[in-house]
Amino acid sequence: MSKPTKAELTQRVARISELLLRGASRAVICQYVSEKTDWGVTDRTVDRYIESATVTIKAGAETDLEYETGKAKERYEFLWNKALSTHDYREARGVQKDRSALLGLEAPKRTDITSAGKELKGYAVVNPDDWDDGD
């Protein structure tokens, strides 16, 4: 077969990405390409498609935290204003609580499971089963 165009290559990698995201193994992908497409490529070429798809998937996983936080803040602002304009103060309070949590404005929640509220003095706990008897 002739070399695929850039558009065809992009479509192939996108199809492989879909298969990977659905949990398909290399063997399943190779079988799919062999039986269900007219690509006419070798397993090695499929491996290159898988590599490209993996890079694409990893790039999608990288998030711009500042951008996503800004987007979330704006959404909360929109919801808060909408709740106030409809006099839904319960919803407004819930939105404010969620927005405060996003921004880290709430006091940290602490769960004391070891000392019943008493100060710990730096004791170490050792499991006797882990002791080395010198055997």
N, C-alpha and C positions, 0 to 999 in steps of 0.2 A: 504494500500500500504506500501511497505517497505520504509525505510528511504533513501532519495536521496543521491547519492554520492556527494563528494565535487564539482566535475565538473558539475554535474546536478544542484546543488544548485547555483553555479556561473552562469550557463546559465539562470536559472530561475530569479535570481536577475537582470541579464542583460536585460532580456525581460521586467521585471517590470520597470526598468529604462527607457527603450525606451518608454513604455506607459506613464510614468510620464512626460517625456520630450515632448511628443505629447499633453500633457494637459489632460490626462485621470484622472477622479476622482476615489476615492476608490471604489465606487459602480461599475463603468465601469470596473475597473481592476478585481474585484471579479467576475463579470459576465463573463468577458473574460476567466479567469482561469477556471471557472466552465464549460463553454460551449465549449471552443476552445482548451483546453489542456487535457492531461490524467494524470495530476499531482495528482488528487484525494486528495486535501488538503482542510482544513477548511478555513473560512474567517479569523480566528485568525492567521493561518499560512501565509495567504496572507498579513496580516498586518505586520508580521515580515519581509516578503520579501520587503514590501514597506519601512519599516524602514531601512533595509539594503541598498536598492536602494537609499534612500534619503541621507544616509551617503556617499555613493559612489559619488552621484551627488555633494554634498557639497565639498567633497575632490577635485573633479575636478575643482571646482570654485576657490580654493586657488591657487594663482599664485606666482611664485617666481619672484618678480619684478626685481631683479638684473639680473637674467637669461634672462628674456624676454627683458629687456632693452639692454642687451649685444647682444642678437640675432638680435634685430631690428637695432642696430648700425652696426653690421656686414653685414646685408642685404643692408643697405644704402651704406656702403663702397663698396660692390660688385657692386651695381647699378651705383655708382658714377664712379668707375673704368671702367665699361663697357661703360658708356656714353662717357667718355673721350677717350677711345680707338677707338670709332667710330666717334669721333669729333662732338658728339651731345652735344654742350655746353648748349643749352637751357635745355635739360634733366638733365645735370650735375648740372646746377644752381637750378633746381627744387628739385633734390635729396638733394643738400646741404641745401636748405631752409627747407625741411622736417626734415632733420637730426638735424639742428639747433633747430627747434621747439621741437623735441623729447628731446634734451638735455637741453632745457630751455635757449638757448643762445640768443634768440631774446629779444628785449626790450619789456616790458609788454605793452599790448594794453590797452588804457584807453578810456572809453566812458563816457563823461560828459553829463548826462541827467538832471541835476538839477540846476546848478549854472551858466551856460553860461560862464564858464571859470573863474568866480570870486571866491574868497576865501570864504568858508563857515565859519560862526562864531559860530556854535554850536546851531542853532535854532532847536526847537522841533516843529513838526507838530502834531496837535491834531485834531481829527475829532470831531466836536461838537455833533454828534450823539452818541459818546461814553461817553459823560459827564454824571456823576451821579448827578442828581438834588436833591438827598436826598429823593426821593420818596420811 
